[in-house]
Amino acid sequence: MSTILVIGSGITGVTTAYALANRGYGVTVLDRQRYPAMDTSFANGGQLSASNAEVWNNAGTIIKGLKWMLRKDAPLLLNPSPSFHKYSWLAEFVAQIPHYRRNTIETTRLAIAARQRLFDIADREDIVFDLERRGILHVYANEADFRAAYRVNELLSEGGLDRTAVTPSEMLKIEPALHGQYFGGFFTPSDSTGDIHKFTRGLAAVCERKGVRFVFGADVHDVSSDSQGVVARWRDGILSNELRSDMAVICAGVGSRRIASMLGDRINIYPVKGYSITVNLADDASRRAAPHVSLLDEASKIVTSRLGENRFRVAGTAEFNGENRDIRWDRIKPLVRWVEQSFPEVSTAQVVPWAGLRPMTPSMMPRVGRGRKPNIFYNTGHGHLGWTLSAATAEMVADVITTKEVDRRSA
C-alpha cells in the first residue's frame, strides 16, 4: 500500500491520518509543534454545532462589521492597515454572497454527518473528551435578531437540522442557570460540546497504535512533487531533514496557503483570530452557577461549553489582523465581563486566556480533495467549523485518495 504524508496535526490532520490508517496506508504526520493539537485545535469554543453552520457571506454581516469597526470590544475587528491578501480575501468574500443559501445548506448537511462520525470514533476508540450531549441553545435579546434567526432556521431545516424556537420560560427549563432578559431562543438538541484538544490528543494516540508515525518540531519550508512522489523538507537547528512519500495531504491550517503555493495551487485562506477563556470552576458555588447546556449569545457572538465539572469555556470574536497570535486584553476583557454579567455567581478569579487562528476561505467552505499535482490532496480551510466538520472531511479526502489508487491499479 502507498505511503502518505499528512502535514498538520490539528483536528483535521489527525482525523485524516486516522481515516487513511484505517484504509491500510502507511501514514506519517509532520507538525511544527512539539505535540498534536497545539494551535487552533487547542482551546476553541468546544461546540460541535450544526446549528452554527450558517456561512457569513451575507449583507447583514457586512453591515454589522462596518458598524463594529470603531469598537475595540466588538465581536468583529478589522485591522485597516494595508494588506493585499486581506483586502483581496474580503473582495472574494463579498463575491460569495450569491452562494450564501447553497453553502449554508451544504455546510449543515456536512455538519450533521460529521457529528455522528465523531461520536462513532469516540465510542469505537474509547476517547474521553468531556463530551456533553445536551444540545446548544441560541439566545436572542431582541425581536429583530430573533426574527432574523427564523430566516436562518429555514436554511438549517432544509439541510436536515432539527432546531426549534423556544420561549424564555422554555429556555430556563433547558438551562436553569441562564440569567438575563431574552426575547427568545432556538434550541438544537442534537448538537453537543467537547474538548477538542483532549479528543485530538486521544485520537493521535490511537493513530500511533495503528502504526502512524508522528514527526514533531518539523516546520516545513519546502514541499515538492513529481512523478516519483512527494518530498517535504524542514530544518532542525542547523540540520536539514527531508521525508519522501507517494502522496501528501495538506492539513496545515493557516499554513496551508503557503504550502499550496509551493505546489502550484491557490488556496486562499486568511487567518481569522478567535479568542477564548477557560474559567476554572474552583468552588462549589461556581460549579453550580455555570451552565451545562452550551450557549450562543447572538448579540455578543459568544459561545460557551461546559468541559467537565471544573471548567467553563467561553469563546468569541473574529479579528482580521494577519498571522498575529498575540493575546490582547481588550479582546479578552469582553469575554470575562460577559461571564460576570450573565453568570454573576461564577468566580472569574482563575481565567486562562487563549487566541488561535481560524483558517478561513472566502466562501467559508473547506477545501477538500485533489490539487493540481496527481499526488497532492487538501483537507483544510474549515474556518470556525473545523471541530464540527473534520470527521466527515477526513473521510471525504480518504475516499478520493482510495478511488485514485483503485483507478491507478485498474489502468
N, C-alpha and C positions, 0 to 999 in steps of 0.2 A: 504494500500500500504506500501511497505517496506521503512525503513529509510536507508539513505545512508550518509556516512561521506566522504567529499572531503577534502583532505589535500593539501593546497596551494591555494592562492587567486590571483595568477597571471592570465595572459590571458587564459591559459589552464584550470586552476581551476574554474574560473568564467564562462567561456563558458560551461564547463562540468556541473556546478551547474545549469545553465540556461536550458540546454538540459534535465537534469533529472527532474527539477521542472516542465517543460512543459509536462512531461510524468506522473506527479502526485505523484512523490516520495517526501517523507519528507527529505529535504537536510539540512545538517549542514556543514559549511565550517570552517576549522581551519587554522590559519596562525600565524606565529611567529611575524609578524609586527603589527603595530598599525592600518594600513589601507590596503585596497587592492592595488595591483599593485605597491608595493614599492621596489621590487628587479629588476629582469631582465625586467619586464614589465613597468619600469618607464620612461626610456628615450632612447629607441633604435633608429635605423636609420629611422624608420617610414614607410618603404616600404612594401606594400602588393604586393609581387613580385613573380609571377610565372616565370618571366624571370630570376630569381636568383635561380632556382630550381636545377641547376647542383650540384651534390654531389662533395665533394672534393677528393674522393678516386681515384686519377689518378697520373701517374708518373710525369706529369708536375708540380703538386702541390708540390710533394716531392722534386723535383729538385730546384724549386723556394725557398722552405723552407730552404734547405741546403745553398743556396746562401745568404739568408737573415739572417742567424744565427749570423753573425758578425756585423750587422747593428742595432743600437738601435732604429732607426726610421723606421725599416722595417715593412711592413704590417703584417708579421707573426713573432712572437717572442717565442722561446722555452727556458725556464729556464733549463739548462742542469744538474742541481743538481739532485742527485739520488732520484727516486721515483718509487716504484714498480707499483703503479697504473698508473702513467703517461706513463711509457715505455711499460707496458703490453697493455694499451689502444692503443698506437701508433702501436704496433705489430698487434693488431686486425684491426686497421685502414688500414694498408698495406694489410692485408689478404683480405680486402673487395674490392680491386682494380678490380678483375674479375667481380664484380657485378656493376661496375660504370654505364654502359649503362642502365641496367634494373632499377636501383634505381633512376637514373636521370629522366627517362621517367615516372616512377610511381610517383615520387615526383611532376613532372609537372602536371600530371592529378589531383592529390590531391589538389594542389595549386589552380588550375583553379576552381574546385568545391568549395573550401573553400572561395575564394574571394566572390563568389556570395552569399554564405550563410551569410557571414558577412554583406554584403550590405543589404540583406533581413532583418537581425536582426536590423540593424541600422534604416532602414526605418520603420519597424514594431513598434519598441520601441522608436522611435524619439530620438536617441542618436546623439548628436553633438560632433564630434571629429576632426575637421579641415580636413575633407576628401577632397582630391584633386584627381579627376578622369581625369588626364591629361596624363597618361601614364608614362613610365620610359624609359629614353634614356641612353643606354650604350655607352660610348665614348672610342675610342682607338687611342693612339698616334702614333702607328707604324703598319706597314703592317703585321708583324708576329702575333701580338696579334689579329688583325682583322681577319686574316685567321683562326686562332685557334677558334675564335668566330663562324665562319661559321660551323665548325665541331660540336660545341656545339649546334648551332641552329638547326641542323638536328635532334638531340635528342629532343629538346624542341618542334619542329614542330610535331614529332611523338607522343608526349604527348598531342597534340592538341592546342599548343600555336601559336597565330598569332604574329610573330616577324619578322620584315623586316629590311634589310640592308638599310642604308641611307648615302648619301654623306655629306661632310662638309657643303655645301650650304643648303642642306635639314635640317641638324642639326640646323642651325641658324634660319630656319623658324620655327622649332619645339620649340626652346628655344632661342629667340633673345638675352638674357643676356649672352649666352655662350661666353667665352673668350678662347684664346689659339689656338694652332695648332694641329689639329687632322687628322688622316688618314681617319677615317670613324666612323660609329656607327651602332647600332642596336636599333630599336625603338619598344616598346611593348605598343600599345595604350590602351590595356585593363587593364594594371597594374595601381596601384594608391598608394597614401600615406595617412597617418593619424596619429593622436596622440594616441598611444597605451594606455597611461596612462588615458587619458580622456575617451576613449572607455571602458576600463576595469572598471573604477570607475562608469561610467554611467550604464554599464550592471549590476554591483554589486547592484546598487540602484534598478534596475528593479527586480533583483532576490529577494531582500528583500521584495518588494511589492508582490511578488509571494509566500512569506512565507519562503524563505530560511533564515536560521539563520547563522550569521557570528560570530565567536568567535576569537577575535584578542589577541595578546600577548600570544599565545599558541605555545610555542616552544616544539614540541612533542619529547619526549625522549624514548617513548616505544609504540609499537603497537603490539597487539596480536590478533590472530584469531582462533576460534574453531567453533564447530557445533552450538553454541549458538549465534555467531555473532562476531563483531569486537570491541575491546576496545583500545582507544587511551588515553595516559596519558601524562600530561605535568605539569610543576611547575609554580606557580605564587608567586615568593618570597619563603617563607617557606611553602606555601600551595601547596598541591598536588591536581590535578584535573584529572578527567577521564570522557570520554564520550563513551557510548555504542551505537552501531548501528547494523543493519543487515548486511550491506556491507560497503566497503570503496573503494574509487578511489584515487590513489596516483598521485597527480599533483604537486609535490613539487620541480620541477626544479632540481637543482644540489643536493638538499637534498633527492631526490628520491632513490638514490643508497643506502644511509644509512638506510632509512625506509624499502626498499625492503629486505635488508639483515636480518632485524628483522623478516620478514615474510617468509623467506626461498627462496626468489627469487634473482636472479643475474641480476641487471640492470646496465650495465657497462656505466655509464655516467661520463664524465670528464668535469670539469668547464673550458670552454674556454672564457677568458675575452675579452670583447669588450669595446671600448671607444666611447664616443660621446661628442660633444659640441653643445650647443644651443646658437646661436648668436641672441641676441636681436636687432632687426632692429629698432633702436630708432629714426632714422631720415629719411626724405623723400628720400634722395639720396640712402641710404642703401636699403630701401624698393623697389625702382625702380631697383636697380642693382642686387638684389638677384633673382635667378631663381625660377619660379613657377613649371616648369616641373622637376620631380625627375631625378637625375643623378646617374650613377655608373661609376666611372673612373677606368678603368681596370688596368692601370699602378700602381696606388696607392691603389687600392681596397677600395676606399672611396665612400660612398653613401650619398645622400642628400635628404632632404624633406623640403618643404615649409609648415610650420604649421601656417596657417592663414596669415594675413598681416604682423605681427610683430615678427615672429620667423622663424629662419632658422636652421634646424637640420643637422649636419654633423657627420657621424659616420664611424668607420672602425677599423681595426686591429684585430688580433687574437693572444691572448697571453696564452701560456701554462705555468701556474705558480701556479697550485693548487687553493684552495679556498681563493684567495687573492683578496680583493676588493679595494686595495689601488689605488688612482688616481695618476698616475705618470706623471709628467710634460713632460718627454721626450717622452711619448706616446701621450699626448695632443698637444704638440707643432706642430707636423706634420699636424694635422687637422686644426689648426689655420693658419699655413703657407699656406696650400692648399687653404683656403678661400682667403687669401690675394693675392695669385698669380693668382687664377682663376677668382676672382671677386674683383678686386682692389678697387672698389668704395664702397664696403660693409665695414662698420666700424666694427672692432673687439674689440672695447673698452669695450663692455659688452658681455662677453662669460661665459657661465655656463658649467663647465666640469662634466662628469659623467662616471662611469665604472660599468659594470654589467657582470654577469657570464652566458654564454650560456650553457644549459645542453645538451651536445653533445654525441651521441652514436658513436661507431666506424664505423658503416655503414652509418651514417648521416640520418638514418631513425628513426622516433619516435616510441616508444614502446606504442602500443595501444591494449588493450584487457585484457584477464584474466591473473591472477597469478596462482601459484600452488594451493593456497587455493581457494575453490569454491566461497568465498565471497570477494575476493580481485581482484581489477582491476587497470590498469595503463593507464594513458594518460600523457606521459612525454617524455623527450629526443628529443625535436624538434630542438635543436641547434639554428642556425641563422634564422630559419623559423617559430618560434613559433607564431609570429603575423600573418604570412601568412596562416599557416595550422590549427590553433586552432579551427576555427569554424567548420571545417569538422571532425577533430579527436574527438571533443566533441560529435558530433552526432554518430560517429562510436562506441565509448565506451558506449554511452547510448543505442544504438541498441543492443550491446552484452548483456548488463545487462537486458534489456527488454525481449530479447529472452530467457535468462536464467530463468527469472521469469515465463514466459509463459510455458516453458518446465516443471518447477517445479510444477506449478499448474495442469498441464495436467497429471503428473505422478501418 
